[in-house]
Amino acid sequence: MPIAAAIGDQQAALFGQTCFEPGDAKCTYGTGGFLLLNTGTTPVRSTHGLITTVGYRIGDQPPVFALEGSIAIAGSLVQWMRDGLGLIGTPAEIETLAATVADNGGCYIVPAFSGLFAPHWRSDTRGVIVGLTSYITKAHLARAVLEATAWQTRDVVDAMNADSGLALTALNVDGGMTADNLLMQYVADVLDVPVTRPMVAETVSLGAAYSAGLAVGFWSDPRDLRANRHRAGRWLPTMDPAKRAAEHATWRRAIAAAVFFSEP
């Protein structure tokens, strides 16, 4: 059997999501989060805390580059709610619990358990919960946990837009956390772009198969792969712009608080 392709984990997910045009982006939500943005055949040197990486190369064609942003804590924050605090019995329960309240009650969680990754890169930072009052219940905490993943995504996307000059118009998602519809809706709301989940969730394996299939001639053109893509879910932004701006400003203050309390 010939070895027809070699591709990295997150690059394979980018390929499996058929992000073949500059501006196409995907985010894989697992224990952490990994967002890649196709920037075309010219590498973009980040000045906003991202990594410049090779996305993929097909045969003798020029390589396609990407910007990458890594979020350390995403699904592992849900696990902490279950194992560390005992507030939920299974990860799936967090969506049901969070949906019992209309908002986070003013509570925000910055999950810097091992520091802040992209785009901040502060290894000394530790997590904080801000906005606590006697009104806050475990349901508000559950919602703040989910919202933390969305706001961390927003931080990376803002850095990508600033670096690339390509305003994100849509986000393709995959990974275990995409089963949480409330989270996916909130990601769409804070980014103000549509969020799409494909039918085949194992996009890493799919991307490796796609790249090998192109190499041996099973598919003749990447456009054939796009025709093979089927959508399982799509979320459109519904949040009022003023509310989005106000909540984003509060999130930024929460980040500043986490950094402040970590400094000597």
C-alpha positions as CSV (number, residue, x, y, z in Angstrom):
1,M,0.0,0.0,0.0
2,P,1.5,3.4,-0.9
3,I,1.7,6.2,1.7
4,A,0.0,8.9,-0.4
5,A,-0.2,11.8,2.1
6,A,1.3,13.1,5.3
7,I,-0.6,15.8,7.2
8,G,-0.7,17.2,10.7
9,D,-3.7,16.9,13.0
10,Q,-5.2,20.4,12.8
11,Q,-4.1,20.8,9.2
12,A,-6.0,17.6,8.4
13,A,-9.1,19.1,10.1
14,L,-8.7,22.2,8.0
15,F,-8.5,20.0,4.8
16,G,-11.4,17.8,5.9
17,Q,-13.6,20.9,6.4
18,T,-12.6,21.9,2.8
19,C,-11.3,25.2,3.8
20,F,-9.5,25.8,0.5
21,E,-10.0,29.5,0.0
22,P,-8.3,32.4,1.9
23,G,-10.6,33.5,4.7
24,D,-12.0,30.0,5.2
25,A,-11.6,28.9,8.9
26,K,-12.3,26.0,11.1
27,C,-12.3,25.4,14.9
28,T,-12.0,22.0,16.5
29,Y,-13.5,22.0,20.0
30,G,-12.3,19.2,22.3
31,T,-10.5,19.5,25.6
32,G,-9.0,22.6,24.1
33,G,-9.8,24.6,21.0
34,F,-7.8,24.9,17.8
35,L,-8.7,27.5,15.2
36,L,-7.0,27.7,11.8
37,L,-7.6,30.3,9.1
38,N,-6.5,29.8,5.5
39,T,-4.4,32.8,4.4
40,G,-3.5,31.6,0.9
41,T,-0.1,31.0,-0.7
42,T,1.7,33.8,1.1
43,P,2.5,33.3,4.8
44,V,1.2,35.9,7.2
45,R,3.6,36.8,10.0
46,S,1.5,37.3,13.1
47,T,1.9,40.4,15.3
48,H,-1.1,39.5,17.4
49,G,-0.1,36.3,19.2
50,L,-0.9,33.6,16.6
51,I,1.2,31.0,14.9
52,T,2.0,31.0,11.2
53,T,1.9,27.4,9.9
54,V,1.7,25.5,6.7
55,G,-1.9,24.4,6.0
56,Y,-1.3,21.9,3.2
57,R,0.3,21.3,-0.1
58,I,-1.2,19.4,-3.0
59,G,1.4,17.8,-5.3
60,D,3.6,20.3,-6.9
61,Q,1.2,23.2,-6.3
62,P,2.4,26.1,-4.0
63,P,1.9,25.5,-0.3
64,V,-1.1,27.0,1.4
65,F,-0.5,28.7,4.7
66,A,-2.7,29.3,7.7
67,L,-2.8,31.3,11.0
68,E,-3.4,29.1,14.0
69,G,-4.7,30.0,17.5
70,S,-4.8,27.5,20.4
71,I,-7.2,27.7,23.3
72,A,-5.9,25.6,26.3
73,I,-9.2,25.1,28.1
74,A,-12.5,24.3,26.4
75,G,-14.1,20.9,27.0
76,S,-11.8,20.4,30.0
77,L,-13.7,23.2,31.7
78,V,-16.9,21.2,31.5
79,Q,-15.0,18.2,32.9
80,W,-13.9,20.4,35.8
81,M,-17.5,21.3,36.4
82,R,-18.3,17.6,36.6
83,D,-15.2,16.2,38.4
84,G,-13.9,19.2,40.3
85,L,-17.1,20.8,41.5
86,G,-19.6,18.0,41.1
87,L,-22.2,20.3,39.7
88,I,-23.1,18.0,36.8
89,G,-23.1,14.3,36.4
90,T,-22.2,14.1,32.7
91,P,-20.8,16.6,30.2
92,A,-24.1,16.6,28.3
93,E,-25.9,17.9,31.4
94,I,-24.3,21.3,31.2
95,E,-26.3,22.4,28.2
96,T,-29.6,21.4,29.9
97,L,-28.5,23.2,33.1
98,A,-27.3,26.3,31.3
99,A,-30.5,26.6,29.3
100,T,-32.6,27.0,32.5
101,V,-31.4,30.6,32.8
102,A,-31.6,33.4,30.3
103,D,-28.0,34.7,30.7
104,N,-25.0,34.3,32.9
105,G,-26.2,36.7,35.6
106,G,-23.2,38.9,35.1
107,C,-20.8,36.0,36.0
108,Y,-17.7,35.3,33.8
109,I,-15.2,32.5,34.1
110,V,-11.6,32.9,32.7
111,P,-10.3,29.3,32.6
112,A,-6.6,30.0,32.8
113,F,-5.8,26.8,34.6
114,S,-2.5,26.5,32.8
115,G,-2.2,30.1,31.7
116,L,-3.7,31.9,28.8
117,F,-2.8,30.6,25.3
118,A,-3.5,32.5,22.0
119,P,-3.6,35.3,21.6
120,H,-2.4,36.4,25.1
121,W,0.4,33.9,25.8
122,R,0.5,34.5,29.6
123,S,1.7,31.3,31.2
124,D,1.7,33.0,34.6
125,T,-2.0,33.7,34.5
126,R,-4.5,31.7,36.6
127,G,-8.2,31.4,36.3
128,V,-10.8,33.7,37.9
129,I,-14.5,33.8,38.3
130,V,-15.8,37.4,38.4
131,G,-19.2,39.0,38.9
132,L,-20.3,36.7,41.8
133,T,-23.4,37.7,43.8
134,S,-25.9,35.8,45.9
135,Y,-28.1,35.7,42.8
136,I,-25.7,33.4,41.0
137,T,-26.7,29.7,40.8
138,K,-25.0,26.6,39.4
139,A,-27.0,27.2,36.3
140,H,-25.4,30.6,35.8
141,L,-22.0,29.0,36.3
142,A,-22.8,26.4,33.7
143,R,-23.7,29.1,31.3
144,A,-20.5,31.0,32.1
145,V,-18.5,27.9,31.4
146,L,-19.9,27.5,27.9
147,E,-19.6,31.2,27.2
148,A,-15.9,31.1,28.2
149,T,-15.2,28.9,25.2
150,A,-17.1,31.3,22.9
151,W,-15.3,34.4,24.1
152,Q,-11.9,32.7,23.9
153,T,-12.8,31.9,20.3
154,R,-13.7,35.6,19.8
155,D,-10.2,36.6,21.1
156,V,-8.5,34.4,18.5
157,V,-10.7,35.4,15.7
158,D,-10.1,39.1,16.4
159,A,-6.4,38.5,16.3
160,M,-6.8,36.6,13.0
161,N,-8.8,39.4,11.4
162,A,-6.2,41.9,12.5
163,D,-3.2,39.8,11.2
164,S,-4.7,38.7,7.9
165,G,-6.9,41.6,6.9
166,L,-9.5,38.9,6.0
167,A,-12.6,39.5,8.0
168,L,-14.1,36.1,9.0
169,T,-17.4,35.5,7.4
170,A,-18.2,32.0,8.6
171,L,-16.7,29.4,10.9
172,N,-16.7,25.6,10.3
173,V,-16.7,23.6,13.6
174,D,-16.0,20.0,14.6
175,G,-15.1,18.1,17.7
176,G,-17.1,16.8,20.7
177,M,-18.3,20.1,22.0
178,T,-20.1,20.9,18.8
179,A,-22.9,18.6,20.0
180,D,-23.8,21.4,22.5
181,N,-26.3,23.5,20.5
182,L,-26.4,26.3,23.1
183,L,-22.6,26.7,22.9
184,M,-22.7,26.7,19.1
185,Q,-25.4,29.4,19.0
186,Y,-23.4,31.5,21.4
187,V,-20.3,31.1,19.3
188,A,-22.3,32.4,16.3
189,D,-23.6,35.3,18.4
190,V,-20.3,36.5,19.8
191,L,-18.5,36.2,16.4
192,D,-21.5,37.6,14.4
193,V,-21.0,35.0,11.7
194,P,-22.7,31.7,10.8
195,V,-21.3,28.6,12.4
196,T,-21.6,25.3,10.5
197,R,-21.1,21.7,11.7
198,P,-20.5,19.0,9.0
199,M,-22.2,15.6,8.9
200,V,-18.9,13.8,9.3
201,A,-17.6,15.0,12.6
202,E,-14.2,13.2,12.4
203,T,-12.7,15.8,10.1
204,V,-9.1,14.9,11.0
205,S,-9.5,11.4,9.6
206,L,-11.6,12.8,6.7
207,G,-8.9,15.3,5.8
208,A,-6.2,12.7,5.8
209,A,-8.4,10.5,3.5
210,Y,-9.1,13.4,1.2
211,S,-5.5,14.3,0.8
212,A,-4.5,10.7,0.1
213,G,-7.4,10.3,-2.3
214,L,-6.3,13.4,-4.3
215,A,-2.8,12.0,-4.4
216,V,-3.8,8.7,-5.9
217,G,-6.4,10.1,-8.3
218,F,-9.5,8.9,-6.4
219,W,-10.6,12.5,-6.6
220,S,-9.3,14.8,-9.3
221,D,-9.9,18.2,-7.9
222,P,-10.5,19.7,-4.4
223,R,-13.8,21.0,-5.8
224,D,-15.0,17.4,-5.9
225,L,-14.5,17.3,-2.1
226,R,-16.6,20.3,-1.5
227,A,-19.4,18.6,-3.4
228,N,-19.0,15.7,-1.0
229,R,-19.6,18.0,2.1
230,H,-22.9,17.7,3.9
231,R,-24.1,20.0,6.6
232,A,-25.4,18.6,9.9
233,G,-26.1,21.9,11.7
234,R,-26.0,25.6,11.2
235,W,-26.3,28.5,13.6
236,L,-26.9,32.1,12.7
237,P,-26.1,35.1,14.9
238,T,-29.2,36.6,16.7
239,M,-27.6,38.7,19.4
240,D,-28.2,42.4,19.4
241,P,-25.0,44.3,18.5
242,A,-25.2,46.5,21.6
243,K,-25.5,43.5,23.8
244,R,-22.6,41.8,22.1
245,A,-20.4,44.8,22.5
246,A,-21.3,45.2,26.2
247,E,-20.6,41.5,27.0
248,H,-17.4,41.6,25.1
249,A,-16.2,44.6,27.1
250,T,-17.0,42.8,30.3
251,W,-15.1,39.7,29.1
252,R,-12.1,41.8,28.3
253,R,-12.3,43.2,31.9
254,A,-12.4,39.7,33.2
255,I,-9.2,38.8,31.2
256,A,-7.6,41.9,32.7
257,A,-8.6,40.8,36.2
258,A,-7.1,37.4,35.7
259,V,-3.8,38.9,34.5
260,F,-3.8,41.4,37.4
261,F,-4.3,38.9,40.1
262,S,-1.5,36.7,38.7
263,E,1.1,39.4,38.8
264,P,3.4,39.6,41.9
